[in-house]
Amino acid sequence: MDDEPIDYHLSIKDLPSGERPRERLAREGAGSLSNAELLAILFRVGVDGENVLELASRLLARYQGLVGLARASFVELQNERGLGEAKVSALKAALEL
């Protein structure tokens, strides 16, 4: 039997409905959500081994917040694991607003 730890990541669907970002946004307003939760709503899905909240948190940490994400080039962001053209486009559009 293998003693290696199982790498399990909760998906958003695994969270109680009251803790999911989209539902909290509708119930409590955008001001009650963290930047990671707001990005998670924009991105919609994560990638294998990383749910959308983890993806958003990783990017915020790597780029030192929203200002750093806004300064990053489209191509630079597309090179990040989990970000393709659609997610980067949504992010850049939202930050421009």
N, C-alpha and C positions, 0 to 999 in steps of 0.2 A: 504494500500500500504506500502511496506517495504521501509524504508529509509536507509538501509545499502548500502554502496558504492559498486559499481560493480567493481570487481577485473579483469581488462582486461590487458592482456599482448600481445603486438605485436609479431607476428611471423616474421621470416626473410622474408617470402613471402609478408608481409605487407609493408616492406620497399620499397622505390623506387629502381628500379633495379641498379641504379648508386651508391647506398649506401650499397648494400649487400656485405658482405666480399668476397665471391668467385669472384664476378664480379670485385670488386676493386683490388683484387690480380692479376687477369688477365690483367687489364688495367694499374695499377699503380705500381705493384710489391709488393713483400712481405714486404719490408721496410716501406711501407706506412700504414701498418695495425698494430693495437695494439696487444698485446699478447692475449687479450680476443678474438679479431676477428680471430686470427690465431688458437686458441683453438677451436673456434666455427666451423671453417672449418673442423678440425679434428673430432669433435664430431658429426657434421652434424645435429643433432636434439636435442631439449631440452626435457623437461618433462611437464606434465600437470601443468599449472600455472607458468611456468618459461621457457622462450624461451632459445635458445642455447647460445645467448650472455649473458643473465643473469646468466645462469649456469656457463659459463666460468668465468665471473667476480666474482661470489660468491666464486668459488674455488681458484682463484688467491688471493682474499682477505683473505680467511680462511688460506691458506698455505703460505701467504706472498710472492707470486710470483712463478716464474718457478722453482727456486732453492728449495723452500719448497715442491712443487709438485714432484720434482725429488727425494727428500729425503723420501717422504711418501711411505709407503709400498703398495704393490698391494692390499692387503686385506683392509687396511685402506681406500684407495681410493674407493674400491668397496662398502664400507659401506656408502659412500656419496650418498645422494638422487640424482638420475639422472645418476649415473655411474654404468655401469655393466661391465662384463668381456670384451666386445668388445671395449668400450670407454677407459677403463683403459689400455688395451693392446695397443691401438693406441697411447695413451698419453705416456706410458712408452717407446714405440718404437721410437716415435718422439723425446723425450727428450734424449734418448741414442744417436741418430744421432748427 
